[in-house]
Amino acid sequence: MKREGVVYGMPEDEYHGPKDELSSSGAKLILASPAKFKHQFLDGNRVHRASFDVGTAVHTKVLGTGAVPVTCPPELLASNGAMSTKEARAWKAEQLEAGVPVVSASELLEVNAMAEAVLGHPLARKLFEREGKAEVSVFAEHLGVKNRARFDYLPDEGGIAVDLKTAEDGSPRGFATSAARYGYHIQRGHYLDVLERATGRELEMLFVTVEKEAPHLVTVHQLDADFADMGVAEALEARDILKRCVGSGEWPGYPVEVNLLKPPVWAVYDYQDRYGERNK
């Protein structure tokens, strides 16, 4: 299957296959440490995280694409219900190798509840019911770097793409913190830039979030102009770093000199709240 422009229906394992393309996950990691990027993405040491399976399963239920999540056959489970037996671990490895998300029976109930919550939310449902496609792969080269992006939902017309996130805290304040911590602004910047370079389309991206804990509250978020601009700048910087590292063959880690640390802003505020009056 071609790897240029917009590609519909590309299997997820095929999308993630090549090592010489920069994804948003790679962009976030190379900004933190080129050495870690090389270790995970170029040297093939990425580790599957079981916590991602629930999010993948929710995507499948809401978007109607991808492999349907499965639970381990009861006869393979340990006496306490865990997938700790040799047979259960082998079965799980087979499913993951085939791209099938594996969840426990209790997690499957949560997945179904989260999907129902998303589709029961008037705005979220409207966003996903527009004419469009789910899991759309996009490819474009920039700065000598091959870039890829995979949209959760890309409308056929209109200017709003949608990304679905599961969250511990989907409130505006909580999700803003998560967006900064996990680099969702970089994801937005990378995705929209790749799409524009591939097609000329200029879009906005909204994040639909559903909380993992009942009652699985759903919210819809848009990054403000400052937050969005930060993401675009960092996405472009990631490509520049990758180009330099490939050219030089050097993949630096953290600084080798002594680092002078400043307290985080929250620690300053906490200190002022606790001891400000005492020090006057």
N, C-alpha and C positions, 0 to 999 in steps of 0.2 A: 504494500500500500504506500502511495506517495507520502512524502513528508515535507510538503510545502503548502503554504496558504491555509485554507480552512478544510479540515477533513472530518467528515461525519462517519460515525459507526466504527471508529478505530478501537479495537480491544484495548483494555487498560494496560495489560502486560506488554503489548506491542508499543503503546505510547511511551511507557517508561523504559523501553529497551536500550536505546543508544546512550553511550556514556559521554559523547562529545556534544551534547545539547545542554543548554542551561534552562532549568525550570525555576519556578518561583521558590521552591524549597531549596534548590541549590544556590539561588541568589541570596537567600537569607543566611545560609550557612557560610558562604564564602565571605560575606561581609563580616561575620564574626571571626572566622579563621580560615584562611586558604588551606592550611594544613589539614583541618578537619574536613573541608570540602573534598580535597584530594583523597583522603583516607576513605570517606564514605561513598562518594559518587564515582571517582575515577578508578579507585582500587577495588571497588565492589564490596565494601564492608558495611553497607547499610543493614540495620537489624530491624526485623519486623516487630512492631509494637502491638500487643494484643489490644491495647486501649483504642487503637484506630479501627478495629473491626466493628465496634458499635456504630461509630460515625459512618463507616462505609455502608453498613446495613441500613441506616436511616436514609442515606442518599438513595439506595436502591429502592426502598419502599416509596419514597416521595417522588423520585424522578422516573421510576419505572424502567431503569436501565441497569445493566450489570448483573452479576450473579446473585441469586437469591440467597440470603444468609441461611446457614444450617446449624443445627445443634447436634452434638455428639450422640450416637446411639447409646441408650442407657446401659446396654450390656457391656459396653467398653469402659464405663466409668468406674472409678474406685468406689468403695463402700460409702464414702462421705460425699459422693456426687462430683468429685473433682476429676478433671481430665489429666490425671497423674499416672495412669497405668501406661505400660509400654504400648499397648494396643491403641489406647486413646491418643497418645502423642503421635504415633505413626499415622493414624487416621487424620488428625489435625494437620500434620505436615503435608499430607496428600491434598487436602482441601485448599490449603494456602498456596501450594504449588500451582493448583489449577485456577487460582484467583477467586476462590469462594470464601467469603467472610465466615468465620466461625464464632458463634456466640453461645452462651449458656442459655438454658431454658428461661431463667429469670430475665436475662438480658434481652431475649427475644420479645418477651412481654413489654419491656421498656421501649424497645425499638418500635414495636407496633403502636404503642401509646404516643411516642414522640412523632411518628409519621402522621398519626391521626390529628395530633395537635397542630402540626404545620398546615395540613390540608384543611383544618377547621378554622384557621385564622383567615379572616376576610381578605386582608391585603396580601399575605403570603400566597394564598391560594390563587388570587388574581394574577400575581406575578408569574406563577408557574403554569397557569392555564392559557397564557398568550401563545399565539402561533410561534413555534420555535423548536429548538432541539436541545436535548440534554447531553452532557458529556461530549462537548464539541472540542476537538483538538485543533490547535492553530500553531503554525510554524513560520518563523521569519528570521532572517539573518541581519545582524546589526553590529557594527564595530568589529566585524570579523568573527563574531560569535553566533553560533546557531542557537536560537531560542525556541522554546516551546511553552505552550500554555494550554490548559484544559478547563474550559468553562463548565460549571455545573449546569447552567441554563443560559442559552444565547438566543434571543428572540430573532425571528426572521426579519422583522422590521422594528423600528423604534430604537431608542437610545439607552436602554437599561438592561444590563446583564445581571444575573443573580448568582450569589454564592451562598450555599447552605452550610451552616456551622452548628455543631452541638456545643453547648457551653455549660460551664458550672454556674456562671452568673451572666444572664442575658440582659440585665438592666443596662441602660445607657452608660452609667459610670463603670459598671463591671466589665462590659464588653469593650469599652474604650481602653481599659487597662489590658485586657487580653489581646486586643488588636495591636497595641504597642509591644507587648511582651512576645507575641508569636509572629509579629511581622505581617499582619494582614494588610497593612498599608503598602508594604513592599509587593505582596501578592497582587493587589489591585493595580499598582503602577506597572508591574511586569506584564500582567495579562492584557491590560488595555493598550499598552504600548505595542506589544506583539501583534495584537489584532489590527491596530491602526496601520502598522507597517506592512502587514500581510494583505489588508483589504482596503485601507483608506477610511474605514468606519471609525468614528469617534463615539464612544459610549461612556456611560456612567455605570458604576457597579454598586448594587445594594447587597447587604449581608442579611440574610434571614437566619436568625438564631433560635434554637429551641433548647431549653434547659434540660439537663439529663435527669434531674430529679422531678418527681411529681409535684405540682400539677403540670409540669412540662410547658412552662410559659413561653410564648413565642413573641419575638420582637423583630422589627426591621430597622436596620441602621444604614446610614450613609456617612462616610468620612467627610469632615469639613475641608475647606480649600487648603488650609495649612497642612492638615494631616495627609491629604491626598498628594500635595506637592512634595512632601517629605518622601512618600513612597516612590514617586516617579524618580526623584533624584537618587535615592538609594538603589533602585532597580538598575539605573544606568551605571551607577558606580560599580555595582556587582559585575557587570559585563566588562567594564574597563579593568577591574582587578583580574578577572579571568584571562583576559587577553594578555595582560602583563605577565601573569604567572606562566601561561603557556609559552610565551616568547622567551622568558628568562629561564624557565625550568625550575624556578624557586617558588616554594609554597610556604610562606612564613606562618608561624604559629603566633604565640603571644610575644610581646616585647621582651627582650633578654635583659634589659637594664632594670634597675630598681624602679618600681612604680609608686609615685606619690599619690595616695588615695584621698579623694574628697568625700565627705559624707553624702549619701543620697539626699535629695531634697526632702523626702518624707522623714528622714532621720533628723534633719535640721528642724523641721516643724515640730516633730515629737519632742525634741530637746527643749525648744522654746516653750512649748505648752507645759512641760514638766518643771522646768527650772528657770524660766524667764523672769518671773517675779523675784525669785531668790537672789538673782545676780544683779538686780537693780540697786 
